[in-house]
Amino acid sequence: MGRWVAEQHDTAVLPEHRGGGLARWMKARQTLRLHELFPTVESVTVTVNQQDAPMLAVNRAVGYRLVRERLLVEVSTHRLKGGPRCGPARG
């Protein structure tokens, strides 16, 4: 059987509450609570914007480390004139 891995996305703190350690507390508490509720989970992955230095620091402070990077791609639905391109590729 494979390893159990939990995923956590998007830790957010309103601007007026930033700088007081709330994000670090939330991230640490969430990770500990996850372990309490799901003891078979062996690791937790999180996503963070590479340019978000404060959140990178929060993750490092809690103990997260970089293991790989992902590429997020996006398309505007306003650019899909005539419907999505889901047919066979044309030469």
C-alpha positions in Angstrom: 0.0 0.0 0.0 1.3 3.5 -0.8 2.0 6.3 1.5 -0.8 8.5 2.8 -0.1 12.2 2.0 -2.4 15.1 2.9 -2.5 18.3 0.9 -3.2 21.8 2.2 -3.8 24.8 0.0 -4.1 28.5 0.6 -3.3 29.8 4.0 -4.7 33.3 4.1 -4.6 36.1 6.7 -6.4 39.4 6.2 -4.0 42.3 5.7 -5.0 44.0 9.0 -4.0 40.8 10.9 -0.7 40.1 9.2 2.7 40.3 11.0 1.6 38.9 14.3 2.4 35.2 13.8 -1.2 34.2 13.0 -0.3 32.4 9.8 2.5 30.5 11.5 0.1 29.5 14.3 -2.6 28.4 11.9 -0.2 26.4 9.7 1.3 24.7 12.8 -2.0 24.0 14.4 -3.5 22.6 11.2 -0.6 20.3 10.7 -0.7 19.0 14.3 -4.5 18.6 14.2 -4.3 16.7 10.9 -1.8 14.3 12.6 -4.1 13.9 15.6 -7.2 13.1 13.4 -5.4 11.0 10.7 -2.4 9.3 12.3 -1.8 7.2 9.2 -1.0 10.3 7.2 2.8 10.2 6.8 3.4 13.7 5.3 1.6 16.9 4.4 2.2 18.9 1.3 1.4 22.6 0.9 1.3 24.9 -2.0 2.8 28.4 -1.8 3.5 31.1 -4.4 7.3 31.3 -4.9 7.1 35.1 -4.7 5.3 35.1 -1.4 8.3 35.5 0.9 6.3 35.8 4.1 4.4 32.6 3.5 7.6 30.8 2.4 9.1 31.9 5.8 6.0 30.6 7.6 6.3 27.2 6.0 10.0 27.0 6.8 9.4 28.0 10.4 6.8 25.2 10.8 9.2 22.7 9.3 8.1 22.3 5.7 10.9 22.0 3.1 11.0 22.2 -0.7 10.7 18.7 -2.3 9.5 19.7 -5.7 7.9 22.5 -7.7 4.7 22.4 -9.6 3.6 24.4 -12.6 0.2 26.0 -12.5 -1.3 26.8 -15.9 -4.5 28.8 -16.6 -6.7 29.9 -19.5 -9.2 32.7 -19.5 -12.6 31.5 -20.3 -13.1 34.7 -22.2 -10.5 33.5 -24.7 -12.4 30.3 -25.5 -14.3 31.7 -28.4 -16.2 29.0 -30.2 -15.8 26.5 -27.3 -12.9 24.6 -25.9 -10.4 23.0 -28.1 -10.9 19.4 -27.2 -10.9 17.6 -30.6 -8.0 15.9 -32.3 -4.9 18.0 -33.0 -4.8 19.4 -36.6 -1.7 19.6 -38.6 
